[in-house]
Amino acid sequence: MEYSHKPVLLREVVSLLVVNNEGVYVDGTSGTGGHGEAIASVLKGAGRLISLDRDPEAVSIARKRLSRFGSRATVMKANYALLESVLVEMGLMGVDGVLLDLGMSSLQIEGSGRGFSFLRKEPLDMRMDPDEKTTAEALVNGLSQKDLERILRVYGEEKRAGQIARAIVEARKKAPVESSMQLADIVCSVMPLSRRRKGVHPATKTFQAFRIAVNNELGLLEKFLSKAPDLINPGGRLAVISYHSLEDRMIKHAMAAWENPCSCPRSLPSCVCGKRPVFFRVHKRGIVPTIEEIKDNKRARSAVLRVTERRIHD
């Protein structure tokens, strides 16, 4: 079976994450199972993969893809932010590695029909988990102009947030904004020709903003990062691939704080707070795809991989 989604930084993820091929690893955002398949392929003996995703369609595909590994690979519908509860239910105290690939999959963009793409006329949904209540349509048609502007500015880092929010409000006075194409057309209507002619679609940041808001992506990432140190065994690793600055900033700051948790004033000659480093970054800077990978997979162009390892204290 062919899978349209190409896993980003695949070689780097497997080589940096799997330090014990008989360990237990979690793919917290399995998508169609590309990264998970590569991880499971190098596991031996007691090695085990737990693959999670909140999109039931992705879970179904990943389950079929990973079925050849038998009991070595477990696939379930679950949110990575609730990993602690998942591990408790499975009787596990911790794992040897966790991968998060925070990007959208080709399945969601091209095949879900939920309005993630601004290139087709689809219902303005944008829920990764169809069981959730809030949709993009509800936000676009129900929020005040001020709140729309805030979402676009904060989550999309959109410079023309005010103009787009105003255009949305004016458009919905005539009729509800119900499709992804409608929203994209509204965004394009306020963009200068210079921006429309650039390689990136003018609605990219707007769609990013509403997708993040609908799925509470930053809130879930924050929740996971607050729990992560307690979920990874000593010597185990956390690898996270992000695709925009908001997520990458959160990840970078969390990993730096785990590496240097000291809260003592800088004026003191030495640490007296007693807080010890919990992790160390495997690479101080994020790892980015090669030019060749970006040429082969355009969705990799903004990816950044950060990896950190749980310290083994005496």
ZADO-1210 file (C-alpha; in nm, 4 decimals, padded with zeros to 6 digits):
<atoms>
<atom x="00.0000" y="00.0000" z="00.0000" code="MET" pos="1"/>
<atom x="00.1277" y="00.3476" z="-00.0898" code="GLU" pos="2"/>
<atom x="00.1207" y="00.6222" z="00.1743" code="TYR" pos="3"/>
<atom x="00.1192" y="00.9790" z="00.0442" code="SER" pos="4"/>
<atom x="00.2621" y="01.1318" z="00.3607" code="HIS" pos="5"/>
<atom x="00.6425" y="01.1359" z="00.3665" code="LYS" pos="6"/>
<atom x="00.7777" y="01.1349" z="00.7217" code="PRO" pos="7"/>
<atom x="01.0113" y="01.4293" z="00.7790" code="VAL" pos="8"/>
<atom x="01.3703" y="01.3834" z="00.9005" code="LEU" pos="9"/>
<atom x="01.3102" y="01.0075" z="00.9178" code="LEU" pos="10"/>
<atom x="01.6726" y="00.8937" z="00.9298" code="ARG" pos="11"/>
<atom x="01.7631" y="01.1545" z="01.1918" code="GLU" pos="12"/>
<atom x="01.4636" y="01.0680" z="01.4106" code="VAL" pos="13"/>
<atom x="01.5377" y="00.6957" z="01.4212" code="VAL" pos="14"/>
<atom x="01.9128" y="00.7323" z="01.4785" code="SER" pos="15"/>
<atom x="01.8745" y="00.9937" z="01.7524" code="LEU" pos="16"/>
<atom x="01.5656" y="00.8589" z="01.9303" code="LEU" pos="17"/>
<atom x="01.6267" y="00.4839" z="01.9487" code="VAL" pos="18"/>
<atom x="01.9270" y="00.4473" z="02.1778" code="VAL" pos="19"/>
<atom x="01.8097" y="00.1093" z="02.3132" code="ASN" pos="20"/>
<atom x="01.6560" y="-00.1201" z="02.0535" code="ASN" pos="21"/>
<atom x="01.4946" y="-00.3286" z="02.3274" code="GLU" pos="22"/>
<atom x="01.3273" y="-00.0283" z="02.4857" code="GLY" pos="23"/>
<atom x="00.9707" y="00.1035" z="02.4833" code="VAL" pos="24"/>
<atom x="00.9066" y="00.3958" z="02.2486" code="TYR" pos="25"/>
<atom x="00.6078" y="00.6204" z="02.1907" code="VAL" pos="26"/>
<atom x="00.5111" y="00.7868" z="01.8649" code="ASP" pos="27"/>
<atom x="00.2717" y="01.0422" z="02.0086" code="GLY" pos="28"/>
<atom x="00.1502" y="01.1754" z="01.6740" code="THR" pos="29"/>
<atom x="00.1520" y="00.8697" z="01.4523" code="SER" pos="30"/>
<atom x="-00.0327" y="01.0074" z="01.1495" code="GLY" pos="31"/>
<atom x="-00.0271" y="00.7290" z="00.8913" code="THR" pos="32"/>
<atom x="00.2557" y="00.5539" z="01.0751" code="GLY" pos="33"/>
<atom x="00.5660" y="00.6492" z="00.8748" code="GLY" pos="34"/>
<atom x="00.7911" y="00.7330" z="01.1680" code="HIS" pos="35"/>
<atom x="00.6409" y="00.4513" z="01.3747" code="GLY" pos="36"/>
<atom x="00.7124" y="00.1929" z="01.1064" code="GLU" pos="37"/>
<atom x="01.0778" y="00.2992" z="01.0903" code="ALA" pos="38"/>
<atom x="01.1119" y="00.2912" z="01.4701" code="ILE" pos="39"/>
<atom x="00.9463" y="-00.0509" z="01.5023" code="ALA" pos="40"/>
<atom x="01.1744" y="-00.1859" z="01.2272" code="SER" pos="41"/>
<atom x="01.4862" y="-00.1370" z="01.4404" code="VAL" pos="42"/>
<atom x="01.3432" y="-00.2730" z="01.7655" code="LEU" pos="43"/>
<atom x="01.4445" y="-00.6193" z="01.8860" code="LYS" pos="44"/>
<atom x="01.3744" y="-00.8571" z="02.1728" code="GLY" pos="45"/>
<atom x="01.1515" y="-00.6818" z="02.4266" code="ALA" pos="46"/>
<atom x="01.1445" y="-00.3644" z="02.2162" code="GLY" pos="47"/>
<atom x="00.7985" y="-00.2141" z="02.1811" code="ARG" pos="48"/>
<atom x="00.6269" y="00.0751" z="02.0033" code="LEU" pos="49"/>
<atom x="00.3174" y="00.2564" z="02.1318" code="ILE" pos="50"/>
<atom x="00.1617" y="00.4666" z="01.8564" code="SER" pos="51"/>
<atom x="-00.0968" y="00.7345" z="01.9383" code="LEU" pos="52"/>
<atom x="-00.3085" y="00.9748" z="01.7362" code="ASP" pos="53"/>
<atom x="-00.6321" y="01.1603" z="01.8012" code="ARG" pos="54"/>
<atom x="-00.7496" y="01.1351" z="01.4411" code="ASP" pos="55"/>
<atom x="-00.9463" y="00.8082" z="01.4058" code="PRO" pos="56"/>
<atom x="-00.8802" y="00.7936" z="01.0313" code="GLU" pos="57"/>
<atom x="-00.5050" y="00.8135" z="01.0900" code="ALA" pos="58"/>
<atom x="-00.5294" y="00.5483" z="01.3632" code="VAL" pos="59"/>
<atom x="-00.7027" y="00.3097" z="01.1244" code="SER" pos="60"/>
<atom x="-00.4330" y="00.3530" z="00.8582" code="ILE" pos="61"/>
<atom x="-00.1453" y="00.3293" z="01.1070" code="ALA" pos="62"/>
<atom x="-00.2954" y="00.0156" z="01.2600" code="ARG" pos="63"/>
<atom x="-00.2957" y="-00.1570" z="00.9220" code="LYS" pos="64"/>
<atom x="00.0527" y="-00.0323" z="00.8408" code="ARG" pos="65"/>
<atom x="00.2017" y="-00.1520" z="01.1684" code="LEU" pos="66"/>
<atom x="00.0088" y="-00.4800" z="01.1882" code="SER" pos="67"/>
<atom x="00.3087" y="-00.6709" z="01.0486" code="ARG" pos="68"/>
<atom x="00.4924" y="-00.6074" z="01.3754" code="PHE" pos="69"/>
<atom x="00.2291" y="-00.7967" z="01.5757" code="GLY" pos="70"/>
<atom x="00.2346" y="-00.7353" z="01.9513" code="SER" pos="71"/>
<atom x="00.5503" y="-00.5248" z="01.9168" code="ARG" pos="72"/>
<atom x="00.3400" y="-00.2285" z="01.7955" code="ALA" pos="73"/>
<atom x="00.0281" y="-00.1010" z="01.9717" code="THR" pos="74"/>
<atom x="-00.1818" y="00.1635" z="01.7955" code="VAL" pos="75"/>
<atom x="-00.4589" y="00.3514" z="01.9753" code="MET" pos="76"/>
<atom x="-00.6710" y="00.6640" z="01.9513" code="LYS" pos="77"/>
<atom x="-00.5363" y="00.8947" z="02.2205" code="ALA" pos="78"/>
<atom x="-00.4031" y="01.2455" z="02.2637" code="ASN" pos="79"/>
<atom x="-00.0287" y="01.2648" z="02.3317" code="TYR" pos="80"/>
<atom x="-00.0958" y="01.5235" z="02.6030" code="ALA" pos="81"/>
<atom x="-00.2628" y="01.2420" z="02.7999" code="LEU" pos="82"/>
<atom x="00.0366" y="01.0091" z="02.7648" code="LEU" pos="83"/>
<atom x="00.0729" y="00.9760" z="03.1399" code="GLU" pos="84"/>
<atom x="-00.2768" y="00.8237" z="03.1660" code="SER" pos="85"/>
<atom x="-00.2080" y="00.5936" z="02.8700" code="VAL" pos="86"/>
<atom x="00.1071" y="00.4593" z="03.0338" code="LEU" pos="87"/>
<atom x="-00.0690" y="00.4070" z="03.3666" code="VAL" pos="88"/>
<atom x="-00.3413" y="00.2043" z="03.1931" code="GLU" pos="89"/>
<atom x="-00.0724" y="-00.0064" z="03.0258" code="MET" pos="90"/>
<atom x="00.1091" y="-00.0635" z="03.3531" code="GLY" pos="91"/>
<atom x="00.4202" y="00.1306" z="03.2479" code="LEU" pos="92"/>
<atom x="00.6135" y="00.3617" z="03.4781" code="MET" pos="93"/>
<atom x="00.8041" y="00.5280" z="03.1940" code="GLY" pos="94"/>
<atom x="00.9345" y="00.4837" z="02.8399" code="VAL" pos="95"/>
<atom x="01.2716" y="00.5004" z="02.6692" code="ASP" pos="96"/>
<atom x="01.1763" y="00.7554" z="02.4086" code="GLY" pos="97"/>
<atom x="00.8949" y="00.9760" z="02.2822" code="VAL" pos="98"/>
<atom x="00.8544" y="01.1276" z="01.9375" code="LEU" pos="99"/>
<atom x="00.6206" y="01.4125" z="01.8544" code="LEU" pos="100"/>
<atom x="00.5804" y="01.5225" z="01.4930" code="ASP" pos="101"/>
<atom x="00.3603" y="01.8277" z="01.5380" code="LEU" pos="102"/>
<atom x="00.2920" y="01.8946" z="01.1714" code="GLY" pos="103"/>
<atom x="-00.0149" y="01.8243" z="00.9643" code="MET" pos="104"/>
<atom x="-00.0127" y="01.5016" z="00.7657" code="SER" pos="105"/>
<atom x="-00.0876" y="01.4765" z="00.3948" code="SER" pos="106"/>
<atom x="-00.3887" y="01.2675" z="00.4934" code="LEU" pos="107"/>
<atom x="-00.5416" y="01.5560" z="00.6874" code="GLN" pos="108"/>
<atom x="-00.4582" y="01.8209" z="00.4307" code="ILE" pos="109"/>
<atom x="-00.5451" y="01.6320" z="00.1162" code="GLU" pos="110"/>
<atom x="-00.7775" y="01.3504" z="00.2123" code="GLY" pos="111"/>
<atom x="-00.9751" y="01.4301" z="00.5263" code="SER" pos="112"/>
<atom x="-01.2251" y="01.6708" z="00.3697" code="GLY" pos="113"/>
<atom x="-01.2273" y="01.8726" z="00.6938" code="ARG" pos="114"/>
<atom x="-01.1199" y="02.2078" z="00.5563" code="GLY" pos="115"/>
<atom x="-00.7487" y="02.2012" z="00.6377" code="PHE" pos="116"/>
<atom x="-00.6700" y="02.2957" z="00.2778" code="SER" pos="117"/>
<atom x="-00.7369" y="02.6384" z="00.1299" code="PHE" pos="118"/>
<atom x="-00.7162" y="02.4972" z="-00.2231" code="LEU" pos="119"/>
<atom x="-01.0462" y="02.3058" z="-00.2187" code="ARG" pos="120"/>
<atom x="-01.4038" y="02.3740" z="-00.1200" code="LYS" pos="121"/>
<atom x="-01.4524" y="02.1756" z="00.1995" code="GLU" pos="122"/>
<atom x="-01.6560" y="02.2232" z="00.5195" code="PRO" pos="123"/>
<atom x="-01.4778" y="02.4669" z="00.7496" code="LEU" pos="124"/>
<atom x="-01.4128" y="02.2108" z="01.0225" code="ASP" pos="125"/>
<atom x="-01.0373" y="02.1756" z="01.1015" code="MET" pos="126"/>
<atom x="-01.0853" y="01.9332" z="01.3894" code="ARG" pos="127"/>
<atom x="-00.8118" y="01.6718" z="01.4126" code="MET" pos="128"/>
<atom x="-01.0415" y="01.4721" z="01.6386" code="ASP" pos="129"/>
<atom x="-01.3974" y="01.4729" z="01.4959" code="PRO" pos="130"/>
<atom x="-01.5294" y="01.3955" z="01.8457" code="ASP" pos="131"/>
<atom x="-01.4301" y="01.7429" z="01.9660" code="GLU" pos="132"/>
<atom x="-01.7019" y="02.0082" z="01.9650" code="LYS" pos="133"/>
<atom x="-01.5432" y="02.3322" z="01.8436" code="THR" pos="134"/>
<atom x="-01.5035" y="02.3805" z="01.4684" code="THR" pos="135"/>
<atom x="-01.3334" y="02.6516" z="01.2655" code="ALA" pos="136"/>
<atom x="-01.6734" y="02.7468" z="01.1264" code="GLU" pos="137"/>
<atom x="-01.7988" y="02.8143" z="01.4789" code="ALA" pos="138"/>
<atom x="-01.4999" y="03.0389" z="01.5538" code="LEU" pos="139"/>
<atom x="-01.5061" y="03.2240" z="01.2213" code="VAL" pos="140"/>
<atom x="-01.8779" y="03.2991" z="01.2456" code="ASN" pos="141"/>
<atom x="-01.9140" y="03.3366" z="01.6214" code="GLY" pos="142"/>
<atom x="-01.6158" y="03.5299" z="01.7569" code="LEU" pos="143"/>
<atom x="-01.5975" y="03.9060" z="01.7811" code="SER" pos="144"/>
<atom x="-01.3704" y="04.0977" z="01.5467" code="GLN" pos="145"/>
<atom x="-01.1347" y="04.1608" z="01.8372" code="LYS" pos="146"/>
<atom x="-01.1072" y="03.7902" z="01.9205" code="ASP" pos="147"/>
<atom x="-01.0622" y="03.6954" z="01.5557" code="LEU" pos="148"/>
<atom x="-00.7783" y="03.9449" z="01.5283" code="GLU" pos="149"/>
<atom x="-00.6162" y="03.8059" z="01.8430" code="ARG" pos="150"/>
<atom x="-00.6234" y="03.4477" z="01.7085" code="ILE" pos="151"/>
<atom x="-00.4755" y="03.5559" z="01.3763" code="LEU" pos="152"/>
<atom x="-00.2071" y="03.7696" z="01.5358" code="ARG" pos="153"/>
<atom x="-00.1046" y="03.5303" z="01.8151" code="VAL" pos="154"/>
<atom x="-00.1450" y="03.1881" z="01.6546" code="TYR" pos="155"/>
<atom x="-00.0803" y="03.2848" z="01.2942" code="GLY" pos="156"/>
<atom x="00.1664" y="03.5686" z="01.3522" code="GLU" pos="157"/>
<atom x="-00.0271" y="03.7378" z="01.0730" code="GLU" pos="158"/>
<atom x="00.0701" y="04.1037" z="01.0202" code="LYS" pos="159"/>
<atom x="-00.2617" y="04.1829" z="00.8521" code="ARG" pos="160"/>
<atom x="-00.4676" y="04.0261" z="01.1317" code="ALA" pos="161"/>
<atom x="-00.6827" y="04.3359" z="01.1788" code="GLY" pos="162"/>
<atom x="-00.7729" y="04.3659" z="00.8122" code="GLN" pos="163"/>
<atom x="-00.8533" y="03.9959" z="00.7787" code="ILE" pos="164"/>
<atom x="-01.0680" y="03.9965" z="01.0936" code="ALA" pos="165"/>
<atom x="-01.2607" y="04.2977" z="00.9673" code="ARG" pos="166"/>
<atom x="-01.3106" y="04.1332" z="00.6268" code="ALA" pos="167"/>
<atom x="-01.4415" y="03.8156" z="00.7908" code="ILE" pos="168"/>
<atom x="-01.6941" y="04.0117" z="00.9954" code="VAL" pos="169"/>
<atom x="-01.8139" y="04.2025" z="00.6884" code="GLU" pos="170"/>
<atom x="-01.8441" y="03.8824" z="00.4833" code="ALA" pos="171"/>
<atom x="-02.0451" y="03.6940" z="00.7439" code="ARG" pos="172"/>
<atom x="-02.2981" y="03.9783" z="00.7656" code="LYS" pos="173"/>
<atom x="-02.4130" y="03.8715" z="00.4194" code="LYS" pos="174"/>
<atom x="-02.3921" y="03.4952" z="00.4760" code="ALA" pos="175"/>
<atom x="-02.2124" y="03.2537" z="00.7100" code="PRO" pos="176"/>
<atom x="-01.8590" y="03.1550" z="00.6110" code="VAL" pos="177"/>
<atom x="-01.9001" y="02.7789" z="00.5712" code="GLU" pos="178"/>
<atom x="-01.6193" y="02.6520" z="00.3477" code="SER" pos="179"/>
<atom x="-01.2417" y="02.6591" z="00.3437" code="SER" pos="180"/>
<atom x="-01.2462" y="02.8170" z="-00.0022" code="MET" pos="181"/>
<atom x="-01.4680" y="03.1009" z="00.1236" code="GLN" pos="182"/>
<atom x="-01.2275" y="03.1780" z="00.4054" code="LEU" pos="183"/>
<atom x="-00.9281" y="03.1661" z="00.1709" code="ALA" pos="184"/>
<atom x="-01.1007" y="03.4061" z="-00.0717" code="ASP" pos="185"/>
<atom x="-01.1737" y="03.6504" z="00.2110" code="ILE" pos="186"/>
<atom x="-00.8073" y="03.6493" z="00.3143" code="VAL" pos="187"/>
<atom x="-00.6895" y="03.6980" z="-00.0434" code="CYS" pos="188"/>
<atom x="-00.9280" y="03.9918" z="-00.0890" code="SER" pos="189"/>
<atom x="-00.7322" y="04.2052" z="00.1582" code="VAL" pos="190"/>
<atom x="-00.3835" y="04.1011" z="00.0485" code="MET" pos="191"/>
<atom x="-00.1710" y="04.3187" z="-00.1822" code="PRO" pos="192"/>
<atom x="-00.0772" y="04.1705" z="-00.5189" code="LEU" pos="193"/>
<atom x="00.2862" y="04.1417" z="-00.4077" code="SER" pos="194"/>
<atom x="00.1886" y="03.8961" z="-00.1332" code="ARG" pos="195"/>
<atom x="-00.0439" y="03.6986" z="-00.3602" code="ARG" pos="196"/>
<atom x="00.2381" y="03.6415" z="-00.6076" code="ARG" pos="197"/>
<atom x="00.4774" y="03.4925" z="-00.3518" code="LYS" pos="198"/>
<atom x="00.5276" y="03.1162" z="-00.3305" code="GLY" pos="199"/>
<atom x="00.3392" y="03.0777" z="00.0019" code="VAL" pos="200"/>
<atom x="-00.0403" y="03.1086" z="-00.0235" code="HIS" pos="201"/>
<atom x="-00.1716" y="03.4282" z="00.1457" code="PRO" pos="202"/>
<atom x="-00.4144" y="03.2251" z="00.3594" code="ALA" pos="203"/>
<atom x="-00.1458" y="02.9955" z="00.5047" code="THR" pos="204"/>
<atom x="-00.1054" y="03.1830" z="00.8330" code="LYS" pos="205"/>
<atom x="-00.4803" y="03.2325" z="00.8734" code="THR" pos="206"/>
<atom x="-00.5485" y="02.8613" z="00.8352" code="PHE" pos="207"/>
<atom x="-00.2634" y="02.7836" z="01.0735" code="GLN" pos="208"/>
<atom x="-00.4122" y="03.0176" z="01.3318" code="ALA" pos="209"/>
<atom x="-00.7622" y="02.8713" z="01.3223" code="PHE" pos="210"/>
<atom x="-00.6292" y="02.5137" z="01.3178" code="ARG" pos="211"/>
<atom x="-00.4213" y="02.5839" z="01.6303" code="ILE" pos="212"/>
<atom x="-00.7181" y="02.7472" z="01.8038" code="ALA" pos="213"/>
<atom x="-00.9655" y="02.4713" z="01.7133" code="VAL" pos="214"/>
<atom x="-00.7355" y="02.1922" z="01.8300" code="ASN" pos="215"/>
<atom x="-00.5830" y="02.3732" z="02.1297" code="ASN" pos="216"/>
<atom x="-00.2428" y="02.2730" z="01.9943" code="GLU" pos="217"/>
<atom x="-00.0290" y="02.5028" z="02.2067" code="LEU" pos="218"/>
<atom x="-00.2232" y="02.4201" z="02.5231" code="GLY" pos="219"/>
<atom x="-00.1773" y="02.0475" z="02.4671" code="LEU" pos="220"/>
<atom x="00.1927" y="02.0891" z="02.3938" code="LEU" pos="221"/>
<atom x="00.2362" y="02.2905" z="02.7135" code="GLU" pos="222"/>
<atom x="00.0541" y="02.0206" z="02.9113" code="LYS" pos="223"/>
<atom x="00.2747" y="01.7483" z="02.7655" code="PHE" pos="224"/>
<atom x="00.5978" y="01.9391" z="02.8283" code="LEU" pos="225"/>
<atom x="00.5018" y="01.9879" z="03.1936" code="SER" pos="226"/>
<atom x="00.4722" y="01.6085" z="03.2347" code="LYS" pos="227"/>
<atom x="00.7479" y="01.4850" z="03.0012" code="ALA" pos="228"/>
<atom x="01.0372" y="01.4724" z="03.2528" code="PRO" pos="229"/>
<atom x="00.8456" y="01.2189" z="03.4640" code="ASP" pos="230"/>
<atom x="00.7503" y="00.9974" z="03.1688" code="LEU" pos="231"/>
<atom x="01.0951" y="00.9283" z="03.0211" code="ILE" pos="232"/>
<atom x="01.3310" y="00.6769" z="03.1788" code="ASN" pos="233"/>
<atom x="01.6902" y="00.7773" z="03.2649" code="PRO" pos="234"/>
<atom x="01.8932" y="00.7564" z="02.9456" code="GLY" pos="235"/>
<atom x="01.5750" y="00.7888" z="02.7371" code="GLY" pos="236"/>
<atom x="01.5132" y="01.0622" z="02.4836" code="ARG" pos="237"/>
<atom x="01.2462" y="01.3061" z="02.3675" code="LEU" pos="238"/>
<atom x="01.2443" y="01.4106" z="02.0023" code="ALA" pos="239"/>
<atom x="01.0081" y="01.6809" z="01.8766" code="VAL" pos="240"/>
<atom x="00.9596" y="01.8070" z="01.5211" code="ILE" pos="241"/>
<atom x="00.7879" y="02.1447" z="01.4955" code="SER" pos="242"/>
<atom x="00.6908" y="02.3534" z="01.1950" code="TYR" pos="243"/>
<atom x="00.6400" y="02.7074" z="01.3202" code="HIS" pos="244"/>
<atom x="00.8054" y="02.9415" z="01.5637" code="SER" pos="245"/>
<atom x="00.5353" y="02.9292" z="01.8335" code="LEU" pos="246"/>
<atom x="00.5812" y="02.5568" z="01.8932" code="GLU" pos="247"/>
<atom x="00.9566" y="02.5609" z="01.8440" code="ASP" pos="248"/>
<atom x="00.9966" y="02.8409" z="02.0973" code="ARG" pos="249"/>
<atom x="00.8038" y="02.6442" z="02.3614" code="MET" pos="250"/>
<atom x="01.0084" y="02.3299" z="02.2974" code="ILE" pos="251"/>
<atom x="01.3421" y="02.5121" z="02.2953" code="LYS" pos="252"/>
<atom x="01.2667" y="02.6948" z="02.6203" code="HIS" pos="253"/>
<atom x="01.1437" y="02.3778" z="02.7959" code="ALA" pos="254"/>
<atom x="01.4503" y="02.1782" z="02.6961" code="MET" pos="255"/>
<atom x="01.6828" y="02.4592" z="02.8022" code="ALA" pos="256"/>
<atom x="01.5074" y="02.4831" z="03.1404" code="ALA" pos="257"/>
<atom x="01.5373" y="02.1068" z="03.1969" code="TRP" pos="258"/>
<atom x="01.9071" y="02.1315" z="03.1218" code="GLU" pos="259"/>
<atom x="01.9661" y="02.4302" z="03.3478" code="ASN" pos="260"/>
<atom x="01.6896" y="02.4516" z="03.6140" code="PRO" pos="261"/>
<atom x="01.8923" y="02.6595" z="03.8608" code="CYS" pos="262"/>
<atom x="01.6833" y="02.9483" z="03.9976" code="SER" pos="263"/>
<atom x="01.9581" y="03.1173" z="04.1984" code="CYS" pos="264"/>
<atom x="02.0318" y="03.4871" z="04.1396" code="PRO" pos="265"/>
<atom x="02.3153" y="03.5377" z="03.8947" code="ARG" pos="266"/>
<atom x="02.4999" y="03.7396" z="04.1577" code="SER" pos="267"/>
<atom x="02.5695" y="03.4241" z="04.3621" code="LEU" pos="268"/>
<atom x="02.9079" y="03.2597" z="04.2938" code="PRO" pos="269"/>
<atom x="02.7564" y="02.9097" z="04.2955" code="SER" pos="270"/>
<atom x="02.4191" y="02.7324" z="04.2960" code="CYS" pos="271"/>
<atom x="02.2444" y="02.6965" z="04.6337" code="VAL" pos="272"/>
<atom x="01.8890" y="02.6149" z="04.5174" code="CYS" pos="273"/>
<atom x="01.9699" y="02.2459" z="04.4783" code="GLY" pos="274"/>
<atom x="01.7887" y="02.2017" z="04.1484" code="LYS" pos="275"/>
<atom x="01.9757" y="01.9526" z="03.9343" code="ARG" pos="276"/>
<atom x="01.9729" y="01.9225" z="03.5558" code="PRO" pos="277"/>
<atom x="01.7177" y="01.6653" z="03.4400" code="VAL" pos="278"/>
<atom x="01.7996" y="01.6478" z="03.0674" code="PHE" pos="279"/>
<atom x="02.0782" y="01.7500" z="02.8344" code="PHE" pos="280"/>
<atom x="02.0232" y="01.8550" z="02.4741" code="ARG" pos="281"/>
<atom x="02.1728" y="01.6110" z="02.2267" code="VAL" pos="282"/>
<atom x="02.2179" y="01.9030" z="01.9856" code="HIS" pos="283"/>
<atom x="02.2227" y="02.2610" z="02.1128" code="LYS" pos="284"/>
<atom x="02.0673" y="02.3800" z="01.7879" code="ARG" pos="285"/>
<atom x="01.7703" y="02.2326" z="01.6116" code="GLY" pos="286"/>
<atom x="01.8256" y="01.9921" z="01.3227" code="ILE" pos="287"/>
<atom x="01.6732" y="02.0940" z="00.9900" code="VAL" pos="288"/>
<atom x="01.6131" y="01.8932" z="00.6699" code="PRO" pos="289"/>
<atom x="01.8732" y="01.8846" z="00.3949" code="THR" pos="290"/>
<atom x="01.8204" y="02.0744" z="00.0715" code="ILE" pos="291"/>
<atom x="01.7639" y="01.7392" z="-00.0986" code="GLU" pos="292"/>
<atom x="01.4855" y="01.6433" z="00.1428" code="GLU" pos="293"/>
<atom x="01.3134" y="01.9781" z="00.1009" code="ILE" pos="294"/>
<atom x="01.3248" y="01.9399" z="-00.2767" code="LYS" pos="295"/>
<atom x="01.1675" y="01.5954" z="-00.2420" code="ASP" pos="296"/>
<atom x="00.9145" y="01.6999" z="00.0226" code="ASN" pos="297"/>
<atom x="00.8146" y="02.0671" z="00.0326" code="LYS" pos="298"/>
<atom x="00.6342" y="02.0231" z="00.3639" code="ARG" pos="299"/>
<atom x="00.9726" y="01.9629" z="00.5261" code="ALA" pos="300"/>
<atom x="01.0949" y="02.3153" z="00.4533" code="ARG" pos="301"/>
<atom x="01.0027" y="02.4647" z="00.7917" code="SER" pos="302"/>
<atom x="01.0697" y="02.1578" z="01.0080" code="ALA" pos="303"/>
<atom x="01.2992" y="02.1743" z="01.3123" code="VAL" pos="304"/>
<atom x="01.3938" y="01.8646" z="01.5133" code="LEU" pos="305"/>
<atom x="01.5056" y="01.9029" z="01.8742" code="ARG" pos="306"/>
<atom x="01.6289" y="01.6094" z="02.0827" code="VAL" pos="307"/>
<atom x="01.7028" y="01.5900" z="02.4534" code="THR" pos="308"/>
<atom x="01.8137" y="01.3002" z="02.6775" code="GLU" pos="309"/>
<atom x="01.7118" y="01.2236" z="03.0354" code="ARG" pos="310"/>
<atom x="02.0166" y="01.2305" z="03.2587" code="ARG" pos="311"/>
<atom x="02.1285" y="00.9277" z="03.4572" code="ILE" pos="312"/>
<atom x="02.2076" y="01.0583" z="03.8053" code="HIS" pos="313"/>
<atom x="02.4254" y="00.8736" z="04.0532" code="ASP" pos="314"/>
</atoms>
